[in-house]
């Protein structure tokens, strides 16, 4: 990697992020992840441009100031609508507007957005140009390396050429094709095979464009290895299912002190957010469902999850319920790993 590319890598705002995940990365998930890492970039669940324009904006876009840096991911394919939705989202204070060009679900395809836009790079470029003209915050794209029978060398280059001409500020590439027919969204997360080399070649071709990689990266060691080739890593299911991974992000990836000492301290740091949400009438489970994997690997982790699953869903559950669950977990370092 050249010195100029290394400098971009070191200071890229996309150096590490947590992926947008439908039904998972809501405002409470993001607030919890922020407790674990000050530096990780957080993304909302995808929200469609039509929903932003016509729906309950506070419910769809509202977030806590503690979440910064946080980006909103939009879905859509009508440039004027995406521009209006981006303008609205910027008004809520988001640090970045991201366009989804990667989701393969039938519902998204029916709306002619998501991964099927890989087939229409010029339209994606028009969408990016419209959003760039509407907002002052960065506009980025999250895409696949291709869809169906596309040649990934041709398809990805065509998309990047179009969005770069439109002024895109960064690209997040899920390093596998999407199959739009015959595979479910879940299956599209695992097949066809990942192709990290394709993303590395793209970075070599576009050294000045910030490029982050996504797909199958599950450890900090794997993240650091990828940062030899690209500017950033976006971690998805691993960060959600084993959120304690995020405890090492600030120190190992950014060279800064950790946000909290350990998972136990993280629970107490998140307690005021939980208490405030409970006062507003939310159930404990709305928040603790994002914390079930926090103690994975420690003795007592199964008892912790069982306690929250059994008692945390009840109407009367409160912070004491969470603390009772945490009390099931060993605090001893180097203790025997709990079975899954």
C-alpha positions in Angstrom: 0.0 0.0 0.0 1.4 3.4 -0.9 2.0 6.1 1.7 -0.9 8.2 0.4 -3.3 5.3 0.6 -2.0 4.3 4.0 -2.6 7.9 5.3 -6.2 7.7 3.9 -6.7 4.4 5.6 -5.4 5.6 9.0 -7.7 8.6 9.1 -10.8 7.3 7.2 -14.0 7.8 9.1 -15.1 4.4 7.7 -12.1 2.6 9.3 -14.5 0.5 11.4 -18.3 0.4 11.3 -21.3 -1.7 12.3 -23.5 -2.7 9.4 -27.1 -1.6 8.9 -29.2 -4.6 9.8 -33.0 -4.8 9.5 -34.8 -5.4 12.8 -31.5 -5.2 14.6 -29.7 -1.9 14.5 -32.4 0.3 15.9 -31.7 3.3 18.1 -31.3 1.2 21.3 -28.9 -1.2 19.6 -26.9 1.7 18.4 -26.9 3.4 21.8 -25.6 0.2 23.3 -22.9 -0.2 20.7 -21.8 3.3 21.4 -21.2 2.4 25.0 -18.8 -0.3 23.8 -16.9 1.9 21.3 -16.5 5.6 21.0 -15.1 5.3 17.5 -17.1 2.7 15.6 -19.3 4.3 12.9 -23.0 3.2 13.4 -25.7 2.8 10.8 -29.5 2.7 11.0 -31.6 0.0 9.6 -32.5 0.8 6.0 -35.5 3.1 5.7 -37.1 3.8 2.3 -37.3 7.3 0.8 -41.0 7.1 0.6 -41.3 6.2 4.3 -39.1 9.2 5.2 -41.2 11.6 3.1 -44.6 10.3 4.1 -44.2 8.4 7.3 -43.6 9.1 11.0 -40.2 10.7 10.8 -39.5 10.8 14.5 -40.1 7.0 14.7 -38.1 6.3 11.6 -35.2 8.8 12.0 -35.1 9.8 15.7 -31.9 9.0 17.5 -29.9 9.9 20.5 -27.0 12.4 20.3 -24.8 9.8 22.0 -24.9 7.8 18.8 -22.6 10.1 16.8 -21.0 9.3 14.4 -24.1 7.7 13.0 -25.3 7.3 9.4 -28.8 6.8 8.0 -29.2 4.2 5.2 -31.8 5.0 2.6 -33.5 2.7 0.1 -35.0 4.0 -3.1 -34.3 4.6 -6.8 -36.1 7.9 -7.6 -33.4 10.6 -7.5 -35.8 13.4 -6.5 -37.3 11.3 -3.7 -33.9 10.3 -2.4 -32.8 13.9 -2.4 -35.8 14.9 -0.3 -35.3 12.0 2.1 -31.6 12.9 2.4 -32.5 16.5 3.1 -34.9 15.4 5.9 -32.4 13.0 7.4 -29.7 15.7 7.4 -32.1 17.9 9.3 -32.2 15.2 12.0 -28.5 15.5 12.4 -27.1 12.4 10.7 -23.4 12.4 9.9 -23.7 10.6 6.6 -26.4 9.5 4.1 -25.9 6.0 2.7 -27.7 4.5 -0.3 -28.5 0.8 -0.2 -27.5 -0.9 -3.4 -27.0 -4.4 -1.8 -30.2 -5.7 -0.3 -31.6 -8.7 -2.3 -35.0 -9.2 -0.7 -38.1 -9.7 -2.8 -39.7 -6.6 -1.2 -36.8 -4.4 -2.1 -36.6 -5.8 -5.6 -40.4 -5.1 -6.0 -39.6 -1.5 -5.2 -36.7 -1.5 -7.7 -34.0 -0.7 -5.3 -31.3 -2.5 -3.3 -29.1 -5.0 -5.1 -31.0 -4.9 -8.4 -29.6 -1.3 -8.9 -26.3 -3.0 -9.6 -27.8 -3.5 -13.1 -28.4 0.2 -13.6 -25.2 2.1 -12.6 -26.2 5.3 -14.4 -29.4 5.5 -12.3 -27.3 5.0 -9.1 -25.1 7.8 -10.2 -28.1 10.0 -10.8 -29.4 9.1 -7.3 -26.0 10.0 -5.7 -25.8 13.3 -7.6 -29.3 14.3 -6.5 -28.5 13.5 -2.9 -25.2 15.3 -3.1 -26.9 18.4 -4.4 -29.4 18.3 -1.5 -27.1 17.9 1.5 -23.8 18.9 2.9 -22.9 15.7 4.8 -21.1 12.9 3.0 -23.1 10.6 0.7 -22.0 7.0 0.4 -23.1 3.8 -1.3 -23.2 0.3 0.1 -23.2 -2.3 -2.8 -22.4 -5.8 -3.8 -19.7 -6.8 -6.2 -22.4 -7.8 -8.7 -25.6 -9.7 -9.1 -26.6 -13.0 -10.7 -24.5 -13.7 -13.8 -22.8 -10.3 -14.0 -19.0 -10.3 -14.5 -17.9 -8.7 -11.2 -14.9 -7.0 -12.8 -17.2 -5.1 -15.3 -20.2 -4.6 -13.0 -18.4 -3.2 -10.0 -16.2 -1.0 -12.1 -19.3 0.4 -13.9 -21.0 1.2 -10.7 -18.0 2.9 -9.1 -17.3 4.9 -12.3 -20.9 6.2 -12.2 -21.0 7.1 -8.5 -17.5 8.6 -8.5 -18.5 10.9 -11.4 -21.5 11.9 -9.2 -19.3 12.9 -6.3 -19.8 9.9 -4.0 -17.8 10.3 -0.7 -17.2 6.7 0.0 -18.1 3.1 -0.9 -18.9 0.1 1.3 -18.6 -3.2 -0.7 -20.2 -6.4 0.4 -17.7 -8.8 -1.1 -20.0 -11.3 -2.7 -22.6 -11.3 -5.4 -26.3 -11.2 -4.7 -28.6 -13.7 -6.3 -31.9 -12.0 -7.0 -33.8 -15.2 -7.8 -33.7 -18.6 -6.1 -32.0 -17.5 -2.9 -33.5 -16.0 0.2 -31.9 -12.9 1.9 -30.5 -15.2 4.6 -28.9 -17.5 1.9 -27.5 -14.4 0.2 -25.4 -13.8 3.3 -23.5 -17.0 2.8 -23.5 -17.9 -0.9 -22.0 -17.4 -3.4 -18.4 -17.3 -2.0 -16.8 -14.1 -0.7 -14.3 -12.5 -3.0 -12.2 -10.1 -0.9 -9.6 -9.9 -3.7 -12.1 -8.2 -5.9 -12.5 -5.4 -3.4 -8.8 -5.1 -2.9 -8.4 -4.7 -6.7 -11.0 -2.0 -6.7 -9.1 -0.1 -4.0 -5.9 -0.4 -6.1 -7.9 1.0 -9.1 -9.4 3.8 -7.1 -6.7 4.8 -4.5 -8.2 8.2 -3.6 -11.8 6.9 -3.0 -12.5 5.7 0.6 -13.5 2.0 0.3 -14.6 -0.2 3.1 -15.2 -4.0 2.9 -18.1 -5.9 4.3 -19.1 -9.6 4.5 -17.9 -12.5 6.7 -15.5 -10.5 8.8 -15.9 -11.8 12.4 -12.9 -10.8 14.5 -10.6 -7.9 15.2 -7.7 -9.8 13.8 -9.6 -10.3 10.5 -10.4 -6.6 10.5 -6.8 -5.6 10.9 -5.8 -7.9 8.1 -8.3 -6.3 5.7 -7.0 -2.8 6.6 -3.8 -3.7 4.8 -5.9 -3.5 1.6 -8.8 -1.2 2.1 -9.7 1.9 4.1 -12.3 0.4 6.4 -14.2 -2.7 7.6 -17.9 -2.9 8.2 -18.8 -5.8 10.5 -22.3 -7.1 10.7 -23.7 -10.2 12.4 -20.6 -10.9 14.4 -20.7 -7.4 16.1 -24.4 -7.9 16.9 -24.3 -11.5 18.1 -21.1 -11.1 20.0 -21.1 -7.4 20.9 -18.1 -7.7 23.3 -16.0 -7.7 20.1 -16.6 -3.9 20.1 -14.8 -3.5 23.4 -11.5 -3.9 21.5 -12.3 -1.6 18.6 -11.1 1.7 20.0 -7.8 0.3 21.3 -6.8 -2.2 18.6 -8.1 -0.4 15.5 -7.8 3.3 16.5 -5.0 3.1 19.1 -7.1 4.9 21.7 -8.2 3.9 25.2 -11.2 1.6 25.4 -14.6 3.2 26.1 -15.3 0.9 29.0 -13.1 -1.7 30.8 -15.3 -4.7 30.2 -18.8 -6.0 29.6 -19.8 -5.6 33.2 -18.9 -1.9 33.1 -20.7 -1.6 29.8 -24.0 -2.8 31.4 -23.8 -0.2 34.1 -22.8 2.5 31.5 -25.9 1.6 29.5 -28.2 1.5 32.6 -29.3 5.2 32.5 -30.4 4.7 28.9 -32.4 1.7 29.9 -33.9 3.5 32.9 -35.0 6.4 30.7 -36.6 4.1 28.1 -38.5 2.2 30.9 -39.9 5.5 32.2 -41.2 6.2 28.7 -43.1 2.9 28.7 -40.8 0.6 26.8 -40.3 -3.0 27.9 -36.9 -4.1 29.1 -36.7 -6.6 26.3 -36.7 -3.8 23.7 -33.2 -3.0 24.9 -31.8 -6.2 26.4 -32.5 -8.2 23.2 -29.5 -6.4 21.8 -27.4 -7.5 24.8 -28.0 -11.3 24.8 -24.6 -12.1 23.3 -22.6 -9.7 25.5 -21.1 -12.4 27.8 -20.6 -15.1 25.1 -17.7 -17.4 26.2 -17.9 -16.7 29.9 -19.2 -19.2 32.5 -22.7 -18.3 33.2 -23.5 -16.8 29.8 -26.3 -19.4 29.1 -27.8 -18.6 32.5 -27.6 -14.9 31.7 -29.4 -15.4 28.4 -32.0 -17.7 29.9 -32.8 -15.3 32.7 -33.3 -12.4 30.3 -35.3 -14.5 27.9 -37.5 -15.8 30.8 -38.0 -12.7 33.0 -36.8 -9.8 30.8 -39.9 -10.0 28.5 -42.3 -9.6 31.4 -44.2 -6.3 31.8 -42.7 -5.7 35.2 -39.1 -6.4 34.2 -36.7 -3.5 35.1 -33.0 -2.9 35.7 -33.0 -5.3 38.6 -34.0 -8.0 36.2 -30.9 -7.2 34.1 -28.6 -7.1 37.1 -29.9 -10.5 38.3 -29.0 -11.9 34.9 -25.6 -10.4 35.0 -25.0 -11.9 38.4 -25.1 -15.3 36.8 -21.9 -14.5 34.9 -18.4 -15.2 36.2 -16.2 -12.2 36.6 -13.0 -14.3 36.7 -10.6 -13.7 33.9 -9.4 -16.9 32.2 -12.3 -18.9 33.5 -13.5 -22.0 31.5 -15.4 -21.1 28.4 -19.2 -21.6 28.7 -20.8 -23.9 26.2 -22.9 -22.1 23.5 
